[in-house]
Amino acid sequence: MSHELPKAYDPSVIEERWARYWVEERLFDVATPAEDTQDTTKKFTILLPPPNVTGRLHMGHMLNQTEMDILTRWRRMLGETALWVPGTDHAGIATQMMVERQLASEGSSRQQLGREAFIERVWDWRAHYGGAILDQMKRLGASVDWSREYFTMDERLSLAVREAFVRLWEQGLIYRGAYIVNWDPVLKTAVSDLEVTHEERQGKLYHIRYPLADGTGSITIATTRPETLLGDTAVAVNPNDERYRALIGKKVRVPMTGVNGGADREVPIVADDWANPEFGTGAVKVTPAHDPNDFAIGQRHKLPSLTILDETAHVLLPGSPYHGLDRYAAREKLLADLEAAGMLVAVKDHALAIALSQRSGAVIEPRLSDQWFIAVNKQPASGGNSIAQNAIDAVDAANGAKPAIQFTPEMYKKIYLEWMTNIHDWCISRQLWWGHRIPAWHCGECKEITVARETPTKCGKCGSANITQETDVLDTWFSSGLLPFTVFGWPQNMADIRAFYPTQLLVTGFDILFFWVARMIMLGCHFMLDVPLPDGSKRELKDAVPFREVYIHALVRDAERQKMSKTKGNVIDPIEIVEKYGTDAVRFTLASMASPGTDIAFSEGRTEGYRAFANKIWNAARFLFMQMDAAQKAGYTVSVGAPPSPSASSSAQVGALPETTPLETRWMFSRLSAVSAEVERALAAYRFDEAASAVYQFFWGEFCDWYLELVKLRLDFGENHTKNDITAITLASLVAVFESALRLLSPFMPFLTEEIWHALYNNAAPAKSIALTRYPLAADFPADAAADAAMKTLQDLIVTVRALRKELGVPEKEAAPIQLHASNRVLALADANCDMLSRLARVQSVEFANESLTGTNARSTSEFDVTIVYERQIDVAAERERLTKELAKFEKGLAAAQKQLGNEAFMAKAPAHIVDGLRKQAAETQMLYDKAKTALEALPK
């Protein structure tokens, strides 16, 4: 039966088919090990950073998923139980914004719908639009276990979130209090420090005169936010500031604060170290309800806090002439009134760092608000370390020991620890409707709070039935921070926890290092310490961590290394690129540029090049299939051996080769061994670029460019062909090498390799997928140093002859004799492989010379001199220029080598093999220098 493969490689035809096949066949599903079995298989468990349910795939997702998929496929093919868990995040703020916009376009609002109807509307929206990004993942072939797909608002996860909240409350680690928070007046909710960006803007510093209450004078304060003086409850000066020492303890009247025509508010002048004598006038107004530093001053001096702005940042002071005005409109009116009253002393330019909400872009309003917090630095009531301390200890092991969690690149460990060391209590409440509603009920009678796992019918303190549930929902990062254990069944079902926790790796971007990575470490270390190990013993911190390693990948930028943004118009849509070049080419582009700590300058030109690479492999497969079919017609038995299963031992797949095995085949197996080791080393170190480069150079540079050309010498199935062992060995080896090379490439280009691999077996493959076979190992193939050295010499000779032919203008199809001066080893190689030289370098014959070869037709390397016997008028000037450049290059190399060899400190410390290598390199360079100098001197003057 002949092998079928279309003439043209069209990724759009094959990719959707295989993507659908992988999902339908559930090839990557992982079952929970039975309780009564001893499962000793090594696990590789990894969580997909859950994209927002509102999301669409961008290049950051594509990079993240490409890296995760390469690692998961590789680990699976190494025989590990590879479980990649997918899911989406309910994305509280983002999703609520999306649905509110939809309602606004219909002339409605969430307030008009009411809470329950609005939440139903969000669920409807999620059903229609929420799965888009996971559908894109399926199309791109992510090898996840789709049977374990989760959504963070699923009932099972919602119960786990409630359980976690209640346990933290019972341990005294959750509290409710009035604190200054970052308030988004557009979304009307608190946002965390991590959801705030800062932008440098030119602002003003206003000097405003406050009269002393006793009429003896005034004090001038400096502020950047004059509108908040409506909430002032003090003026602060530094206790060491001589200008104001006599005023401490006196009272001032805050201008424009009278309500309903009444007198202005009187407030004290307090001494506080926060006041900086060098800033402005040295005196500052104190507004505890609208500035975090002022709030701290208010706490120290027991000042009242007056909230003067509502949730939309409009003035909330009935009876005040500023009531109902937006904060900036109030500022303008207030400044005009102050100036009219002669109290605006000066206005100066002043640079400001404006806090902006990442979500809405609104200017953040510091606001005193009742919120829910986790006390991260507090010891639990049951004892043990604080949440923050455990999270620090997990990453920063004592006494130089290996930490429970390792970061790559390691610089992120320092960044993480600096943040954790200075962490504040975590505000976990959000003033939204979409999300996990806080399981707390307020009593209308005794004002106490009841926190419960099940909805209570009465107050837990006084027994009153007059209770209402808290309206706030939990921060999205609270529920996603629990995922490493809640996706495996915590707290009800522990079978998966025993099998798959901790996960082995987290691959993510720097942008969510604190949002998500730190939260998972904090919560995982806290909750999982209470869960026994599978053998029933107590779990230590090293086994409570959510993952063993964190790999932080880089940013994907445009080809000019600019950050992608809609405003710049340089955003690259991965789906468009995939449709143009195919998924495999895009994956390979990202992998080939992915190195720890280095951003990726995504180039469509590179992708086009890797599309050509895929085409090269396709054509190589077609050539192989033609040879297999021709061999079968010539009477050869053509078969493709079954590859090892992932669970097979690492004993050699290819045993000792027959003595008659041609040199190029021995070399090819040896290279397979070396490249397999190189890829394994690179992937283990997350050097995707080095792994991709090794596979690319092997497949294109060695297999296609050299091996396929050389095997054509052995595979001539013409009419006069006679069956022989060399042809049989070559054909069997070619098939084995190609099948192994497909497996080597498979994690990087899964679609292409799946298609060709099944075609290789005539759609009767020994496994459902190439992804379920074993990854090539170095020990699978016979290493052969002698064959490596021999092929390198022959390749150097062929490349040198090709270059010389081009320089001399020898017609491409014309064969020409060569003369060769070299060692006996090289001469013997050339003699034994004349057919190789003839096919690949158009060598007509080889004449062995007894003396060094010089002249314009000669070239030299450290191993040989070669000349082409071909008459042509030489461009003496060009040849002189070439030789002069070579001399300069050799002189530079000699100087560098002699400098190192003359460095006593270097020579004393350097290993012997390094020194020997340098001496050998210097001797070879000196020889080449002498030959080039002789050739230069021989040129006509």
C-alpha positions, 0 to 999 in steps of 0.5 A: 500500500502506498503512503499518501501525503498531499503534495502541498502542506496546508496547515488549515486543512490538518490543524482543525481535524487533529485539534478536534480529534485530540478533544473527542478522543480525550487523549489527554484526560488523566484519571484519579488513581484508585485509592487502593493502588500504589501509584508510583508514576512521576507526576507533572501537574500544571495549572493554566492561569485562568483567563478572564471569561471576558477574554480573547486570546492575545500574544501573551496567552499564546506564549504562555500556552505554547510554553506550557504545552511544550513542557506538558507534551514533553513530560507526558512523552517522558512517561510522567503522568502529565495533567494540565488543568484548564479553566476560566476566571469569573473576573468580577469587575471586568465581567460586570463592566461588560454586562453593564455596558450591554444593559446601557446600550439597551437603555437599562442598568443593573440598578433597574434590574435588581441584584438577582436579575442582574446576576442571572443576566451575567450567567446568560452572558457567560453562556453565550460569550464566556467560552470563546477563549477556551474554544480558541485553546482547543483550536490551537491544540492545547493538551489539557484535560478538558474533563477537568475544566472549571469556572471559578463560580462553579458550585463546587468551587463556590463552596470551597471559597465559602469554606476558606472564608469561614475558616479564616474568620474562625481563626481570627484572620478576617476582620471588617473595619473602616480603612482608607481604600483605593476607590474607583468612582466609575466602577464604584468599588474598592480596588487593590494597590495592585490594580492601580497604576501611576501616571506623572502629570503636571498639577498645582500646589495651592497655598491657602490661609487658615485663620486662627480661631482666636483672631490673632493671625493665620497659618498657611497650608499647602495642598494639591487637593483643595476640595478635600479641605471640606473634610479637614479635621486638623492642621499638622506641623512638624514638632521641630519646625520653629515657625509653628511651634507656638501655634501647636494646640491652637485652633484654626477655622477651615475656610468655606466649611460652613453649612447652611450659612453657619460658621466655619469648622474649627480644628486643632493644629497638631504636631506630627512628624509626617509634616515635612518642613521642606514641603510647601509651607511646612503646614499641611491640612489633615483629611483623615477620610480621604488620604491614607497618610492623613488617616494615619495622623488621625489615628495617632491624634484621635481625630474624627473622620469626615467623609465628604465625597460619595461613591461617585466622587461628588461632594456629599455635604447637604447644606454646603454650597458645594453639595452635589458637585463633582470633585473637580467642579467643586475644586474650581468653585472652591478656589474661586471662593477662596480667591474672592475671600483673599485666602488663596495665597499662591498657586505653584506648578507641581508634578503629581503622580496620579493614581489611576484604576487599571480597570476603568481608567478613572482617577482613584479617590482615597476613601474611608470605607467599611471593608473586609480584610485578611490579617496576613501578618497576624498569628492564627488563633490556632497557632503557627506562623502568619500567612505572610511568614509562611509565604516568605519561608516557602521561597526563602529557605534558611541556612542556604537550603533549597527552598520549597518554591524556586523562581526562574529567572531567579531575580523574581525571587528577590522581587517577590520577597521584597513585596511579601516582607512589606505586605499590608493586610489584604482588602478582599471585599469589592462593591460589586454584584458579580462574584462570590458574595461574602458569607456574612450576615448583619444583625439589625438588632444587636449590629453583630455579624454572623459568618456561616457556611450555610445561610442562617435564619437568625443572628448568631449573637442575639437570635434575632431573625432581622438579619441581612447578608453582606452586599459585597463580594470577594476579590477575584484574586481570593477565589483564584488564589485557592485554585491549586487545591480547590480544583482538586476537590478541597475540602470535600474530596481529597483523592486528587489532592493526594495524587496531584498536590502540590503541582510541579510548575506554574508558568505565568507572566510578571504582571500577575506575580503579586495578584495571583502567584503570591496569593496562591502561595499565601493561601496554599501554605496556610490551608494545606498545612492542615491536610495530611500527606497520603500516608497520613503523616503531617504535611510540612511547609515544603509539601503545602506549597501550591507548586514547586517551581515558578517560571516567569516568562517574558513579554511579547513585543512588536518587531521593534521591541515596542510594547504592544498597545491599541493606542500604538496600533501595533497589537498582533492578533495571534489568530490572524497570524495562525490563519496565515502561517499555521499554528505550528509556525507561530508556536515555533516562532515563540519557542525559538525566541523564548529565553528566561528574562528576555522579552520577545520581539515578535517578527512575522518574518521569523514566522514565515521562515518557520512556515518554510521549515514546516514545508521542508519537513513535509517535503522530506516526508514525501521524499521518504514515502516515495523511497519506501514505496519504490523499495517495496516495488523493488522487493524490499520489506518495508516496515516502520518499527513501533516507537517505545511507549512512554513507560518503556525503560530507557534501554537503547531503541536502536541497538548496535549497528551492522559493521556495513552501516554507511558513515552517514547513517552512523553519524545521523544516529549519533547526532540524534543521541546528542540532540536528544540530550541537548533538548532535554537539558534545554527544556529542563532549564526553560531554554525554549529557544535553545531547544527549538534551535537544536531541533531546527538545526538537526532537522533542517541543517543535518537531516534534510540538507545532509542526510537526505542528500547522502542517502540518495547515493544508497537508494537508487531503485532504478531498473538495474537495481539489485537488492543489497544489504547496504540499501536495506540498512539505509532504508530501515535507518532512514525510516527510524531516524525520521520517525524519531525526529518527528517525535523530537519535534512533536511538542513544538509542532504537534499538528504537523508531526501528528499528520506525518506520523500517522501517514508514516504508518499508513494510518495504522499507527501503534498509538492513538497519537504521536504524543502518547509515544516516548520522547527520544532519549540520548540512550536510544541511539548509538553515539559514535564519536569517530563518525561525528569527527569523520563527518565533520571533516567531510562536511568542512571539505565539501563546504570549502570546495563549494565556496571555492567553486563559487569564487572561481566561477565553476559552472554549477553542473560542471564537475571539477577535479580537486587536489588535496593535501592532508593527514593520512586520516583525511586522505583516507576519508576522502578516498573512501567517500569519493561518491559523497564528494562527487554528489555534494561538491561536484568533485570529478576526481581527487588527487592527493598532494604531498606538499602544501597547496597555495595559490589563488585556487587553494583554500586551507583549514586546520585539517587540509589544503584543497585546490580546484583544478580549474583555469580562470583569470583571477581577480588579483586585487580581490584575492589580495583583499580577501587574503589581507582580511584573513591575515587580520582575522588570524592576527587578532585570534593569535593575539587573543590566545597569546594574551590568555596563555600569557596570563599567569593568573588565568593559567594557574586557575584554568583546567588542563583541558581548557589550556590544552584547547587554547594551545591547540587553537593557537597552533592551528591559527598560526598555521593558517596565518602562515599559509595565508601569508605565503599565498599573499606573497605569491600573488603577482605584484 
